[in-house]
């Protein structure tokens, strides 16, 4: 990581709550924000991994009172009010919520159980909405705050073997874009993050048509942007107040322009990709 002394201090003493903080982009965001002086709340299902991230932050010089481990399953709505209260009891305010928890998919629609679609929406959409609804009144009462969601290029572009994932990521883009219009006059801001290929375990953890984990790597993901660099780009953009934050490298990022400028060409490109995948099966 870069030297914390060289970092902008726009997040000093802010309280930033990150879901999906046990690995990947969420873990890297926690390190980046902590390096900028923020207190971080780390949430995910795997407490042991959250403790690992916490220990890493402590070894990097972050003081213990500025790191909270708060295990949370975003599908457990009943646990959310108590979780919000714990953050408030510890820090008195919540300056940013980053809805980063999520899971992907790798299966053709014809082979995908409905339960897989249900799981994708529970984790990637309804879980984000449920926690946001719990935190939003806190931010409205404060008169300030920022709500952030990690969407995806898949939230803008339809891609083969990702019908459920694309549907979920399009849904969160729509929800948070609409929410932005409702809360801006109350001092609450909304930002959507739109990653391309980032080097994380997202492909290995993706659901197959049966609901089992794919459990294998993908070169495009493994060779994608480093997660720490991704976090730096996102944090710098949030410091500038950006509301939609594309982040990634390589040709995949050009799909955003193609969707806007020549959607029919994008559709043909994605169809060719699907044909290749069918041939490979």
N, C-alpha and C positions, 0 to 999 in steps of 0.2 A: 504493500500500500504506500501511497504518497505520505510525505511527512505531514502530520496533523498541523504543525505550525504553519505550513504553507497553504492550508485549506481556508476557504471563505468561512466566516463564522455566523452565517445567517441562521444556522440551526442551534446555536449555543443555547442551552437550557430549555430547549423545546422537548416535549415528550412525544415520541414517535412510536406507534404501536404497529408491529409488522406481523401479519399472519404468514404461514408458510416459511417461517424464519429458521427452520432446522436444516436447510440446505439450499443450494442453488442461488437464484437471484435474491431471495429473502435473506439468506445468511450474508451475502455480500452487501446488501443494502444496510443491514444492521452494522456491519463494520464501518461502512462509509459514513453513515450518520453519526455513529459514536465518535469517529475520528474528528468530526466537525463540532463536537461538544454537546450533542444531543443525549438525552436519556432515552434508552430504547426498551421497549416491551416486546419480548420474544414469544410468539405463540405458534404452535403446531400441535400435532397429536403426539409426537415422539418426544417425551420429556428428556430422555437420555441424550438425544441429539441436541435439544435446546440447551442442556447443561454443557455440552461440548462447545457450542457456540459461545455461551457465556464465559466459559473458562478461557477460550481464545481471546475474547475481548479483554478479560482481566489481564492476561499476559501481554496484551498490546498497550496496557496502561490505563484502561478505563476503570474508574472507581466502581466498587461493588454496588454502591447505592444507586448507580445510574444504569444498572442492568436488571430488569425483572424477567424472570422466567415464568410464563403464564400458560401452561398447557391448555389447549382448546381445540376441540373438534368443531369445525364450522357448521357441521350438520346437526349439532346439539344445541338447538335454539334455547332450550331451557337453562343451559349453563351460561348464557351470554350476559344476562343482567348482573349476576354475581361477578363475572369477569370484569365488566365495565366498572363496577363499584370498587373492585380491588385496585384497578389502575388509578381511579380517582382518590382512593384512600391513601395510596402511596405517593402520588405526584400532584394531586389537586386539580390537574387539568390534562387535557388530551389535545395536542396541537395538530397531530396528523395520524390518520389511520390508513395503513397501506394494506389493502385487501389483495394479498399475493398468493394465498393458498389455491391450489388447483391441481387438476389431473387431466391428462390428454387421452387420446384414443388412436388406435390403428386397426381399423377393420372396415370392410365395405358394408354399406347399409344392409344389403340382402343377408349378410351373415351376422348382424348385430342384434343381440337380445334387447328387448325393450328395457330390461333392468339396467343395462349399461347406459342407455340414454338417460334414464332416471337418475342414476348415480352422477353422471356428468353434470346434470342440471342442479342436483342437490349440492354438490361441492362447488362447482364453478360459477353458479348463478345465485341460487337461493341462499347459500351460506354467506356470500358477499353482501347480499341485500339485507339479510337478517342482522348481521353484525353492524352494518352501516346504520340501520334503523335504531339500534341501541346507542350508538355513539353520536348520532346526529343531534338529538336533543341537548347533549352536553355541549356540543360546539355552538349550537344556537344560543344557549344560555350564556356562553362565554362571549358571543359575538365575533368569534373567529375560529378558524380551523381549516384543514384541508383533508378531503377524502380522496383517496387514490385507489385505483384498481389496476392490476396487471392483466391486460387483455392479451392480444396477440395479432400478428399479421392475419391469423385465422379469424379474427374478429372483423376483418375487412374483406377477406378473400375466401372463396370456397375452394377447398382442396380435397383430393380423393383420400379415402380411408379416414376422414375426419368429420363426417357429417354431424356427429354429436358434439364434437369439440368446437367446430366452426359455429354451430348453432348456439352453443353456450357462450362463446366469446363474442359473437355478434350481439347476443342478448345483454351481456354486461356493458358493452359499448353503448347500446341504446339506453339502458337504465341510467348509467352515470351521465351520459350526455343530457338526458331529460332532467335528471336531478340537478345538474348544474344550473338549469334555468330557474329552478324553484328556490334555491338557497343562496344565490349570489347576493341578493339584497339583504341577507341576514349575516353577511360577513363570512360565509362559509364558501370555500373554493373547491372545485372538483378537477382532478387530473386523471387522464387515462394513459397508461403506458402500453405501447404497441411493439413488443419485441419480435424480431425475426429469429434466426437460429442463434441460440445462446448455449454455450457448453455447460449443460446441466444433465441431470438424470431423467429429464422429462420423457424421453423416448423409452427408456428402460422401464419406467413406471406406468407407461400408457396402458390403457385397457384394450384388450382384444375383444372380439365379438362375444365371447363367452363371459367376459368380466375378469378374466385372469390377466395378470401383468404381462406385458410383452417380454420383459426381461432380457432384451437384447439392445445393443447400441445401434445408432444410425450415424453414418459418417457426416451428414450435413449438420447434425447437432453437435457431435464431438468436435468438429472443426469450426464451429461457430464462434462468435465473439466470447471472449473470456468473461465469466460472470462478474468478476471484480470490475472490469472495464465497463460492462453494462451498467453496474450500479453507479459508477462514477458519472456516466452520461446522464442517468436518470436523476441523480441527486443534484447535479449541476443545473439540469433543466427545471427541477422543482424549485431550486433557489431563485431561478429567474421568473418563476410563476407560470411556466408553460402549462397549457391545459391539455394538449395531446402530444405525447412524447414517443415518436418512432425511435427505436434503438436496435442496431444490428449492423451487419456488414454484408457485402456481396450482393449478387443479383436478386435475392429474395426481397430486398428492400425496394427494388424497382417495381415490384408488384403493386405497391400502393399507388404509384403514379399511373401504372397501366390500368388499374381498376377505374381510376378517374378519367383518364384520357382516351382509352380504347377498350372498354369492357368486353367487347366481342372478341378481341384478340386475346384478352386474359382468359376468357372461357375456353377458347381453342387450346391455349397453352396448358390449362389444367386438364382438359380432356386428353391431351397427348400424354400427360403424366399418368393419368389413370390407366390408359392403354398399356403403358410400360409396366405398371404394377400388376395388371392382369396377366400380362405375358410372363412375368417373373414367377407367378404362382404355380 
